[in-house]
């Protein structure tokens, strides 16, 4: 998570016509950490589709078959089909710097905690100078909402990065923060819960206690069916991990998986009365 944090993409899907805006009751913020605006708007980078520059373990020919086309419009749909076939047609997409759509943060740090703090609170805090800073002294919008009677107990946080527990200050905010080693519920004695716990414990992780995005996605979807929170933060991180490892092939694969996770979440929302036509989905990514 040691990268300059900047908003590279902001896209929103509102699942109701503008005339129904007053019926929106739920907001879901989803993060794809480590995804660049270049891949979002132009697809795979030709200069990185190789072992020498991209550190890929996958052959150039195989990568090109999956993600390459001379037309950048086609190329980006290969990588992010749901983003460009559904979100782009039913919502709005911002962040194409080639067309002057630039978003900037105000903190001057080169790593994630200050950026997530600014995203969640709306202001930079120069005191936050390390990813190991500890519990956030600032109140995030999620904590603020959780204090409101209409949202009490209906605001939740899921993610891969264990540091989300500090960023959202779970001890003070009383927000349920399920990330890192706390993602899988140890109290879940169901067969599915026990399997998830066993898989997490026996899977070699790439970074500390952080699970893969696939674990977050399965736990999250089960939780949505059971609890139906109204305000939700979801932080996926595989793309960031492989970006820092210098594995462009794995970065592309996990970016493509992220797109499928968002598609599955959207379909789930549309299948549930508590969310259908009542939910705004906001997707953003953070990178250098």
C-alpha positions as CSV (number, residue, x, y, z in Angstrom):
1,X,0.0,0.0,0.0
2,X,3.0,2.3,-0.4
3,X,1.9,4.5,-3.3
4,X,0.8,8.0,-4.0
5,X,-2.9,8.1,-3.3
6,X,-4.9,10.0,-5.9
7,X,-8.4,9.5,-7.2
8,X,-8.0,8.2,-10.7
9,X,-11.6,7.1,-11.4
10,X,-14.9,8.0,-10.0
11,X,-18.0,6.3,-11.5
12,X,-21.5,6.1,-10.1
13,X,-24.5,4.0,-11.0
14,X,-27.8,5.3,-9.7
15,X,-30.3,2.4,-10.0
16,X,-33.3,4.7,-10.6
17,X,-34.2,7.5,-12.9
18,X,-33.5,11.0,-11.8
19,X,-37.2,11.5,-10.9
20,X,-36.8,8.7,-8.4
21,X,-33.8,10.3,-6.7
22,X,-35.7,10.7,-3.4
23,X,-36.1,6.9,-3.2
24,X,-32.4,6.2,-3.0
25,X,-31.8,4.8,0.5
26,X,-28.5,3.0,0.3
27,X,-24.9,4.0,-0.7
28,X,-22.1,1.6,-1.5
29,X,-18.5,2.8,-2.0
30,X,-16.3,0.2,-3.7
31,X,-12.5,0.7,-4.0
32,X,-10.1,-1.0,-6.5
33,X,-6.7,-0.1,-4.9
34,X,-3.8,0.3,-7.3
35,X,-5.7,0.6,-10.6
36,X,-4.4,3.3,-12.9
37,X,-6.6,5.6,-14.9
38,X,-4.7,4.6,-18.1
39,X,-6.0,1.0,-17.8
40,X,-9.5,2.1,-17.0
41,X,-9.8,4.4,-20.1
42,X,-7.5,2.7,-22.6
43,X,-7.1,-0.9,-21.4
44,X,-3.9,-2.9,-21.2
45,X,-0.6,-1.1,-21.8
46,X,1.3,-2.5,-24.8
47,X,4.6,-1.6,-23.3
48,X,4.0,-3.8,-20.3
49,X,2.6,-6.9,-22.0
50,X,5.9,-8.8,-21.6
51,X,8.3,-10.3,-19.1
52,X,11.0,-7.6,-19.4
53,X,9.0,-4.5,-18.7
54,X,5.9,-6.0,-17.1
55,X,7.4,-8.8,-15.1
56,X,4.8,-11.1,-16.5
57,X,4.9,-14.9,-16.0
58,X,2.3,-15.3,-18.7
59,X,3.3,-15.4,-22.4
60,X,3.0,-12.2,-24.4
61,X,0.7,-14.1,-26.8
62,X,-1.6,-15.3,-24.1
63,X,-1.9,-11.8,-22.5
64,X,-2.6,-10.2,-25.9
65,X,-5.3,-12.8,-26.6
66,X,-7.0,-11.9,-23.3
67,X,-6.7,-8.2,-23.2
68,X,-5.3,-6.6,-26.4
69,X,-6.9,-4.9,-29.3
70,X,-5.6,-2.0,-31.4
71,X,-8.7,-0.1,-30.6
72,X,-8.5,1.4,-27.0
73,X,-12.3,1.4,-26.8
74,X,-12.4,-2.4,-27.4
75,X,-9.3,-2.9,-25.2
76,X,-10.8,-1.3,-22.2
77,X,-14.0,-3.4,-22.6
78,X,-11.9,-6.5,-22.6
79,X,-10.4,-5.6,-19.3
80,X,-13.5,-4.0,-17.7
81,X,-16.6,-5.3,-19.5
82,X,-19.1,-4.4,-16.8
83,X,-17.7,-0.9,-16.3
84,X,-18.0,0.0,-20.0
85,X,-21.1,-2.0,-20.9
86,X,-23.3,-1.2,-17.9
87,X,-21.9,1.6,-15.8
88,X,-20.9,3.7,-18.7
89,X,-24.4,3.4,-20.2
90,X,-26.5,3.6,-16.9
91,X,-24.3,5.9,-14.8
92,X,-21.4,8.3,-15.1
93,X,-17.6,7.9,-15.4
94,X,-15.0,10.5,-14.5
95,X,-11.2,10.6,-14.5
96,X,-10.0,10.4,-18.1
97,X,-7.0,12.6,-17.7
98,X,-6.4,12.6,-21.5
99,X,-9.6,14.6,-21.8
100,X,-8.9,16.9,-18.9
101,X,-10.9,15.1,-16.2
102,X,-8.4,15.2,-13.3
103,X,-9.1,14.6,-9.6
104,X,-6.4,15.4,-7.0
105,X,-6.0,14.9,-3.3
106,X,-4.6,17.6,-1.0
107,X,-2.4,15.5,1.2
108,X,1.3,15.4,0.2
109,X,2.0,11.8,1.3
110,X,3.0,8.9,-0.9
111,X,1.1,6.1,0.8
112,X,-2.4,4.9,1.5
113,X,-3.5,5.8,5.0
114,X,-3.5,9.6,4.4
115,X,-5.4,9.1,1.2
116,X,-8.1,6.9,2.7
117,X,-8.4,9.3,5.6
118,X,-9.0,12.2,3.1
119,X,-11.4,10.1,1.1
120,X,-13.5,9.2,4.2
121,X,-13.4,12.5,6.0
122,X,-13.1,15.0,3.2
123,X,-10.0,16.6,4.5
124,X,-6.2,15.9,4.7
125,X,-4.6,15.5,8.1
126,X,-0.8,16.1,8.1
127,X,-0.5,14.2,11.4
128,X,-1.1,11.0,9.6
129,X,2.4,10.3,8.3
130,X,2.6,6.5,8.3
131,X,0.5,3.5,7.4
132,X,1.2,2.4,10.9
133,X,-0.2,5.6,12.4
134,X,-2.7,3.8,14.5
135,X,-6.4,4.6,15.2
136,X,-7.6,7.6,13.2
137,X,-8.3,10.6,15.3
138,X,-10.7,12.0,12.7
139,X,-14.4,11.1,12.3
140,X,-15.2,9.6,8.9
141,X,-18.5,10.1,7.2
142,X,-19.2,6.4,7.9
143,X,-18.8,7.0,11.6
144,X,-20.9,10.2,11.4
145,X,-23.7,8.4,9.7
146,X,-23.6,5.5,12.1
147,X,-24.4,7.9,14.9
148,X,-27.6,9.0,13.1
149,X,-30.7,7.1,14.3
150,X,-31.7,6.2,10.8
151,X,-28.4,4.6,10.1
152,X,-27.3,3.2,13.4
153,X,-26.1,-0.3,13.0
154,X,-26.6,-0.1,9.2
155,X,-23.1,1.2,8.3
156,X,-20.3,-1.4,7.7
157,X,-16.8,-1.8,6.4
158,X,-15.3,-4.7,4.5
159,X,-11.8,-4.9,2.9
160,X,-8.6,-6.8,2.4
161,X,-6.3,-4.4,4.2
162,X,-6.0,-4.9,7.9
163,X,-5.3,-1.2,8.4
164,X,-8.9,-0.4,7.6
165,X,-9.5,-1.2,11.3
166,X,-7.4,1.8,12.2
167,X,-8.6,4.1,9.4
168,X,-12.2,3.7,10.4
169,X,-11.2,3.5,14.1
170,X,-13.5,0.6,14.9
171,X,-12.9,0.8,18.6
172,X,-14.2,4.3,18.9
173,X,-16.7,4.4,16.0
174,X,-18.3,1.1,16.8
175,X,-18.4,0.4,13.1
176,X,-18.1,-3.3,12.2
177,X,-14.8,-3.4,10.3
178,X,-14.2,-6.8,8.7
179,X,-10.7,-6.7,7.1
180,X,-7.4,-8.6,7.3
181,X,-7.5,-11.4,9.9
182,X,-11.0,-10.3,11.1
183,X,-12.7,-10.8,7.8
184,X,-13.9,-14.3,8.4
185,X,-16.3,-14.5,11.4
186,X,-14.9,-16.9,14.0
187,X,-18.4,-17.3,15.5
188,X,-19.9,-18.6,12.2
189,X,-20.2,-22.4,12.9
190,X,-22.0,-23.1,9.7
191,X,-20.3,-25.5,7.2
192,X,-19.7,-22.5,4.9
193,X,-18.2,-20.4,7.7
194,X,-15.9,-23.3,8.8
195,X,-14.8,-23.8,5.2
196,X,-14.0,-20.1,4.7
197,X,-12.1,-20.1,8.0
198,X,-10.1,-23.2,7.0
199,X,-9.3,-21.8,3.6
200,X,-8.2,-18.5,5.0
201,X,-5.9,-20.2,7.6
202,X,-4.3,-22.5,5.1
203,X,-3.9,-20.1,2.2
204,X,-0.5,-18.5,1.8
205,X,-1.1,-14.8,1.8
206,X,0.9,-12.3,-0.2
207,X,0.9,-9.5,2.5
208,X,0.6,-10.0,6.2
209,X,-2.8,-11.0,7.4
210,X,-4.6,-9.6,4.3
211,X,-6.9,-12.1,2.5
212,X,-7.3,-12.2,-1.3
213,X,-10.2,-10.3,-2.8
214,X,-12.0,-13.5,-3.5
215,X,-12.4,-14.1,0.3
216,X,-13.7,-10.6,0.8
217,X,-16.2,-11.0,-2.0
218,X,-17.7,-14.3,-0.8
219,X,-18.0,-13.1,2.8
220,X,-19.5,-9.8,1.7
221,X,-22.1,-11.3,-0.5
222,X,-23.2,-13.7,2.3
223,X,-23.3,-10.7,4.7
224,X,-25.5,-8.7,2.3
225,X,-28.1,-11.4,2.2
226,X,-28.1,-11.7,6.0
227,X,-27.8,-8.1,7.2
228,X,-28.6,-5.7,4.4
229,X,-26.6,-2.6,5.5
230,X,-27.6,0.7,4.1
231,X,-24.1,2.3,3.9
232,X,-21.2,0.1,2.9
233,X,-17.5,0.6,2.3
234,X,-15.7,-2.2,0.3
235,X,-12.0,-2.1,-0.3
236,X,-10.5,-4.6,-2.7
237,X,-6.7,-4.8,-2.9
238,X,-5.3,-7.5,-5.1
239,X,-4.6,-5.1,-7.9
240,X,-2.4,-3.0,-5.6
241,X,-0.5,-6.0,-4.3
242,X,0.4,-7.3,-7.8
243,X,1.2,-3.8,-9.0
244,X,3.8,-3.5,-6.2
245,X,5.1,-7.0,-7.0
246,X,5.7,-5.9,-10.6
247,X,3.5,-8.6,-12.1
248,X,1.5,-6.9,-14.8
249,X,-0.1,-10.1,-16.0
250,X,-1.5,-10.7,-12.4
251,X,-2.5,-7.1,-12.2
252,X,-4.6,-7.3,-15.3
253,X,-6.2,-10.6,-14.2
254,X,-7.1,-9.1,-10.8
255,X,-8.4,-5.9,-12.4
256,X,-10.6,-8.1,-14.6
257,X,-11.7,-10.0,-11.6
258,X,-12.6,-6.8,-9.8
259,X,-14.9,-5.9,-12.7
260,X,-16.6,-9.2,-12.3
261,X,-17.0,-8.7,-8.5
262,X,-18.7,-5.3,-9.1
263,X,-21.0,-6.9,-11.7
264,X,-22.0,-9.7,-9.2
265,X,-22.6,-7.1,-6.4
266,X,-24.8,-5.1,-8.8
267,X,-26.8,-8.1,-9.8
268,X,-27.3,-9.0,-6.2
269,X,-28.5,-5.5,-5.3
270,X,-30.9,-5.6,-8.2
271,X,-32.3,-9.0,-7.0
272,X,-33.0,-7.8,-3.4
273,X,-36.0,-5.5,-2.6
274,X,-34.0,-3.6,0.0
275,X,-31.6,-2.5,-2.7
276,X,-33.3,-2.7,-6.1
277,X,-33.8,0.8,-7.5
278,X,-32.9,2.3,-4.1
279,X,-29.0,2.1,-4.2
280,X,-26.2,4.3,-5.4
281,X,-23.0,2.4,-6.3
282,X,-19.8,4.5,-6.3
283,X,-16.6,3.0,-7.6
284,X,-13.2,4.6,-7.2
285,X,-9.6,3.6,-7.5
286,X,-6.4,4.9,-5.9
287,X,-3.0,4.9,-7.5
288,X,0.0,7.0,-8.4
